[in-house]
Amino acid sequence: MKANHTYTIIRIATIGFLLFALGSHPYGYYQFLRWLVTGITVFIAYKAYEQKKNGWAWAYGVTAVLYNPIWPFYLDKDTWGFIDVAAAMMMLVSIFSLKVNRSLTP
């Protein structure tokens, strides 16, 4: 499987986790979501930066900071719901406009 397909599947799965978070779940699910989203967004921000896609790098970087599990932001559930949907939409759009490859070598 090509790297870009793998990263597309990972983003689609993350979209599912973000939208699933709109329901009511144990606190552990939201901790897991923070680690998942932070890891993926840091990686994609780095790949976007490598490709000189600075807008995407910033968008994913800010998302990583917002979801970081080390120094978390504590917001109410409605605010997080909005942020979860916005992050899911960002990932969905990026699937079509940001190709994530293993390397940039031709």
Z-matrix of the N, CA and C atoms (Angstrom, degrees):
N
C 1 1.451
C 2 1.522 1 108.76
N 3 1.296 2 117.27 1 135.30
C 4 1.452 3 121.36 2 -179.45
C 5 1.525 4 110.07 3 -69.40
N 6 1.330 5 114.80 4 151.97
C 7 1.463 6 120.55 5 -177.19
C 8 1.521 7 111.63 6 -59.10
N 9 1.330 8 117.34 7 -41.94
C 10 1.464 9 119.15 8 -177.35
C 11 1.531 10 111.38 9 -63.49
N 12 1.337 11 117.10 10 -35.27
C 13 1.467 12 120.11 11 177.65
C 14 1.531 13 110.31 12 -66.67
N 15 1.318 14 116.44 13 -39.76
C 16 1.462 15 120.66 14 178.48
C 17 1.521 16 110.29 15 -61.46
N 18 1.328 17 117.26 16 -46.01
C 19 1.457 18 120.74 17 -178.94
C 20 1.524 19 111.61 18 -69.17
N 21 1.319 20 116.77 19 -29.67
C 22 1.462 21 120.02 20 174.78
C 23 1.523 22 110.01 21 -66.05
N 24 1.319 23 116.92 22 -45.26
C 25 1.463 24 121.14 23 178.51
C 26 1.531 25 110.46 24 -62.00
N 27 1.324 26 116.65 25 -40.76
C 28 1.464 27 120.83 26 178.46
C 29 1.526 28 110.48 27 -62.37
N 30 1.331 29 117.20 28 -42.70
C 31 1.467 30 120.03 29 179.03
C 32 1.526 31 110.98 30 -66.54
N 33 1.330 32 117.76 31 -40.02
C 34 1.463 33 120.43 32 178.31
C 35 1.532 34 110.26 33 -62.95
N 36 1.324 35 116.69 34 -42.68
C 37 1.467 36 120.06 35 177.85
C 38 1.530 37 110.68 36 -62.34
N 39 1.319 38 116.72 37 -41.52
C 40 1.462 39 120.70 38 179.07
C 41 1.525 40 110.98 39 -64.37
N 42 1.325 41 117.01 40 -38.37
C 43 1.466 42 120.87 41 174.98
C 44 1.530 43 109.24 42 -57.94
N 45 1.316 44 116.25 43 -44.07
C 46 1.463 45 120.31 44 178.23
C 47 1.514 46 112.23 45 -60.88
N 48 1.334 47 117.11 46 -44.47
C 49 1.463 48 120.92 47 178.04
C 50 1.531 49 111.39 48 -63.02
N 51 1.334 50 116.80 49 -39.98
C 52 1.467 51 120.04 50 179.33
C 53 1.526 52 111.60 51 -65.06
N 54 1.311 53 116.65 52 -42.69
C 55 1.464 54 119.64 53 -179.39
C 56 1.530 55 111.35 54 -72.67
N 57 1.328 56 116.76 55 -32.97
C 58 1.456 57 120.82 56 176.09
C 59 1.531 58 110.99 57 -63.16
N 60 1.334 59 116.01 58 -29.19
C 61 1.467 60 121.38 59 -179.44
C 62 1.520 61 112.58 60 -66.54
N 63 1.336 62 117.67 61 -12.24
C 64 1.460 63 119.99 62 178.90
C 65 1.528 64 111.56 63 -69.07
N 66 1.327 65 116.41 64 -19.11
C 67 1.462 66 120.77 65 176.63
C 68 1.521 67 110.62 66 -80.40
N 69 1.308 68 115.13 67 -171.60
C 70 1.459 69 121.02 68 178.81
C 71 1.525 70 108.53 69 -102.30
N 72 1.323 71 116.27 70 121.20
C 73 1.465 72 122.03 71 -175.98
C 74 1.527 73 110.14 72 -137.04
N 75 1.333 74 117.30 73 165.17
C 76 1.462 75 120.10 74 174.39
C 77 1.533 76 110.86 75 -63.16
N 78 1.310 77 115.79 76 154.65
C 79 1.462 78 121.32 77 -177.73
C 80 1.532 79 111.81 78 -56.10
N 81 1.326 80 117.01 79 -33.17
C 82 1.458 81 121.04 80 -179.93
C 83 1.521 82 112.99 81 -58.18
N 84 1.326 83 117.07 82 -33.35
C 85 1.470 84 120.08 83 178.62
C 86 1.518 85 110.08 84 -63.52
N 87 1.319 86 117.21 85 -41.49
C 88 1.460 87 120.87 86 -178.13
C 89 1.530 88 110.98 87 -71.37
N 90 1.339 89 116.94 88 -31.86
C 91 1.466 90 119.69 89 173.85
C 92 1.523 91 109.98 90 -65.67
N 93 1.330 92 116.36 91 -45.08
C 94 1.463 93 120.93 92 176.33
C 95 1.520 94 110.32 93 -58.29
N 96 1.332 95 117.47 94 -43.87
C 97 1.459 96 122.07 95 -179.12
C 98 1.525 97 110.86 96 -60.98
N 99 1.329 98 117.19 97 -40.91
C 100 1.470 99 120.30 98 177.75
C 101 1.524 100 111.22 99 -59.15
N 102 1.328 101 117.30 100 -47.13
C 103 1.467 102 120.55 101 179.94
C 104 1.524 103 110.95 102 -63.92
N 105 1.315 104 116.34 103 -44.61
C 106 1.465 105 121.15 104 -179.53
C 107 1.523 106 111.47 105 -61.06
N 108 1.320 107 116.25 106 -54.32
C 109 1.465 108 120.13 107 -176.23
C 110 1.527 109 110.66 108 -64.57
N 111 1.313 110 117.89 109 -40.34
C 112 1.467 111 120.19 110 179.36
C 113 1.524 112 110.86 111 -62.05
N 114 1.312 113 117.18 112 -47.72
C 115 1.465 114 120.05 113 -179.43
C 116 1.517 115 112.71 114 -60.28
N 117 1.304 116 116.20 115 -46.11
C 118 1.460 117 120.36 116 -178.09
C 119 1.521 118 110.97 117 -69.00
N 120 1.323 119 117.84 118 -42.81
C 121 1.459 120 119.25 119 -177.87
C 122 1.530 121 112.36 120 -69.92
N 123 1.319 122 117.88 121 -33.45
C 124 1.470 123 119.95 122 175.45
C 125 1.529 124 109.41 123 -63.63
N 126 1.318 125 116.77 124 -46.03
C 127 1.462 126 120.67 125 -179.95
C 128 1.531 127 111.24 126 -61.63
N 129 1.321 128 117.04 127 -47.63
C 130 1.460 129 119.69 128 -177.61
C 131 1.529 130 110.69 129 -68.97
N 132 1.326 131 118.04 130 -35.44
C 133 1.470 132 120.35 131 175.37
C 134 1.520 133 110.03 132 -60.49
N 135 1.330 134 117.06 133 -42.10
C 136 1.457 135 120.99 134 178.56
C 137 1.527 136 111.03 135 -63.56
N 138 1.331 137 116.84 136 -44.93
C 139 1.465 138 120.69 137 179.29
C 140 1.528 139 110.86 138 -64.01
N 141 1.334 140 117.50 139 -39.17
C 142 1.466 141 121.04 140 177.59
C 143 1.530 142 109.81 141 -64.70
N 144 1.314 143 116.84 142 -41.10
C 145 1.463 144 121.24 143 177.72
C 146 1.526 145 110.77 144 -61.56
N 147 1.327 146 116.95 145 -43.10
C 148 1.468 147 121.11 146 177.45
C 149 1.524 148 111.40 147 -58.12
N 150 1.318 149 116.09 148 -36.45
C 151 1.466 150 121.52 149 -177.90
C 152 1.525 151 112.06 150 -87.78
N 153 1.333 152 116.36 151 5.49
C 154 1.459 153 122.82 152 -179.47
C 155 1.531 154 112.31 153 60.73
N 156 1.312 155 115.96 154 33.22
C 157 1.472 156 122.79 155 174.37
C 158 1.521 157 106.49 156 -98.39
N 159 1.330 158 115.21 157 74.82
C 160 1.462 159 121.11 158 -170.77
C 161 1.524 160 113.86 159 -62.84
N 162 1.311 161 118.37 160 -35.13
C 163 1.464 162 120.25 161 177.79
C 164 1.516 163 111.50 162 -61.23
N 165 1.327 164 115.87 163 -45.62
C 166 1.464 165 120.47 164 177.73
C 167 1.523 166 110.89 165 -66.49
N 168 1.318 167 116.98 166 -40.26
C 169 1.464 168 120.27 167 179.49
C 170 1.528 169 110.23 168 -59.99
N 171 1.328 170 117.31 169 -44.80
C 172 1.461 171 120.93 170 178.64
C 173 1.519 172 111.60 171 -65.95
N 174 1.323 173 116.95 172 -44.11
C 175 1.469 174 120.17 173 -178.73
C 176 1.525 175 110.68 174 -61.05
N 177 1.323 176 116.73 175 -46.29
C 178 1.459 177 119.77 176 179.51
C 179 1.527 178 111.30 177 -71.14
N 180 1.326 179 117.55 178 -33.80
C 181 1.461 180 120.61 179 177.51
C 182 1.523 181 112.14 180 -64.81
N 183 1.318 182 116.52 181 -44.31
C 184 1.470 183 120.44 182 178.34
C 185 1.525 184 109.94 183 -64.55
N 186 1.322 185 116.70 184 -39.28
C 187 1.462 186 120.33 185 178.04
C 188 1.526 187 110.48 186 -62.96
N 189 1.322 188 116.66 187 -41.04
C 190 1.467 189 120.57 188 178.32
C 191 1.522 190 110.87 189 -61.49
N 192 1.319 191 117.16 190 -43.03
C 193 1.471 192 120.92 191 178.91
C 194 1.527 193 110.13 192 -63.98
N 195 1.302 194 116.92 193 -42.10
C 196 1.462 195 121.30 194 -178.42
C 197 1.526 196 112.10 195 -63.63
N 198 1.325 197 117.03 196 -38.56
C 199 1.468 198 121.14 197 -177.48
C 200 1.530 199 113.42 198 -92.04
N 201 1.323 200 118.54 199 -3.95
C 202 1.468 201 119.91 200 -172.76
C 203 1.528 202 112.01 201 -53.37
N 204 1.323 203 116.64 202 134.43
C 205 1.467 204 120.42 203 -177.92
C 206 1.533 205 113.82 204 -86.23
N 207 1.316 206 117.77 205 -10.20
C 208 1.463 207 121.09 206 -176.86
C 209 1.532 208 110.68 207 -78.55
N 210 1.331 209 116.66 208 -50.71
C 211 1.463 210 122.80 209 176.00
C 212 1.528 211 107.09 210 -121.69
N 213 1.325 212 116.52 211 77.91
C 214 1.468 213 119.61 212 -172.09
C 215 1.527 214 113.92 213 -72.38
N 216 1.314 215 113.51 214 150.88
C 217 1.454 216 121.38 215 170.24
C 218 1.527 217 106.72 216 -89.53
N 219 1.311 218 116.63 217 131.51
C 220 1.465 219 120.94 218 178.29
C 221 1.523 220 108.08 219 -104.36
N 222 1.321 221 115.57 220 107.90
C 223 1.453 222 122.43 221 -179.41
C 224 1.521 223 108.45 222 -123.70
N 225 1.334 224 117.17 223 163.47
C 226 1.466 225 118.90 224 179.93
C 227 1.535 226 110.46 225 -74.49
N 228 1.316 227 116.15 226 164.48
C 229 1.465 228 122.36 227 -173.73
C 230 1.527 229 112.32 228 -60.63
N 231 1.325 230 117.73 229 -38.45
C 232 1.465 231 120.13 230 179.20
C 233 1.527 232 111.73 231 -64.33
N 234 1.328 233 116.16 232 -41.12
C 235 1.467 234 120.38 233 178.13
C 236 1.523 235 110.25 234 -64.28
N 237 1.343 236 116.45 235 -45.05
C 238 1.458 237 119.36 236 177.88
C 239 1.528 238 111.54 237 -63.08
N 240 1.318 239 117.14 238 -35.01
C 241 1.459 240 120.21 239 176.83
C 242 1.516 241 111.31 240 -60.12
N 243 1.321 242 116.12 241 -44.59
C 244 1.464 243 120.76 242 177.47
C 245 1.528 244 110.38 243 -62.57
N 246 1.337 245 116.69 244 -45.20
C 247 1.464 246 121.19 245 -179.29
C 248 1.526 247 110.48 246 -64.52
N 249 1.329 248 117.58 247 -40.90
C 250 1.466 249 120.83 248 178.55
C 251 1.526 250 111.63 249 -60.78
N 252 1.321 251 116.66 250 -43.92
C 253 1.471 252 120.48 251 179.18
C 254 1.535 253 110.00 252 -66.12
N 255 1.326 254 117.50 253 -42.48
C 256 1.464 255 121.22 254 179.18
C 257 1.528 256 110.86 255 -62.77
N 258 1.331 257 117.13 256 -42.46
C 259 1.464 258 120.47 257 178.72
C 260 1.525 259 110.63 258 -65.83
N 261 1.328 260 117.31 259 -39.55
C 262 1.464 261 120.78 260 177.85
C 263 1.523 262 110.55 261 -63.93
N 264 1.330 263 117.22 262 -42.01
C 265 1.465 264 120.45 263 178.75
C 266 1.521 265 110.98 264 -65.22
N 267 1.328 266 117.14 265 -39.79
C 268 1.462 267 120.99 266 178.19
C 269 1.526 268 110.01 267 -60.93
N 270 1.331 269 116.18 268 -44.71
C 271 1.464 270 119.46 269 179.67
C 272 1.526 271 111.18 270 -64.90
N 273 1.318 272 117.03 271 -40.08
C 274 1.458 273 120.37 272 179.47
C 275 1.527 274 110.78 273 -62.29
N 276 1.314 275 117.48 274 -47.30
C 277 1.463 276 120.91 275 179.06
C 278 1.524 277 110.53 276 -63.13
N 279 1.326 278 116.63 277 -39.16
C 280 1.471 279 119.52 278 -177.21
C 281 1.528 280 112.44 279 -68.23
N 282 1.321 281 117.65 280 -23.65
C 283 1.468 282 119.86 281 177.25
C 284 1.529 283 109.47 282 -59.46
N 285 1.327 284 116.52 283 -36.49
C 286 1.460 285 121.17 284 -176.92
C 287 1.517 286 113.62 285 -90.15
N 288 1.321 287 117.79 286 -21.32
C 289 1.463 288 118.97 287 -174.50
C 290 1.525 289 115.09 288 -119.59
N 291 1.320 290 118.04 289 -2.86
C 292 1.466 291 120.99 290 178.86
C 293 1.519 292 108.02 291 -133.75
N 294 1.304 293 115.36 292 107.29
C 295 1.463 294 120.11 293 178.28
C 296 1.523 295 108.63 294 -87.30
N 297 1.302 296 116.84 295 126.49
C 298 1.462 297 122.09 296 -179.39
C 299 1.526 298 107.51 297 -105.88
N 300 1.325 299 115.25 298 112.68
C 301 1.460 300 121.17 299 -179.92
C 302 1.515 301 110.37 300 -113.24
N 303 1.339 302 115.46 301 161.66
C 304 1.465 303 119.07 302 177.95
C 305 1.515 304 111.96 303 -62.64
N 306 1.300 305 116.43 304 -41.78
C 307 1.464 306 119.96 305 -178.70
C 308 1.515 307 109.17 306 -145.64
N 309 1.288 308 115.64 307 170.91
C 310 1.467 309 121.01 308 179.56
C 311 1.510 310 111.80 309 -103.17
N 312 1.325 311 118.20 310 7.42
C 313 1.462 312 119.62 311 -178.41
C 314 1.520 313 109.65 312 -71.76
N 315 1.336 314 116.60 313 138.57
C 316 1.469 315 119.59 314 -178.16
C 317 1.513 316 113.75 315 -69.27
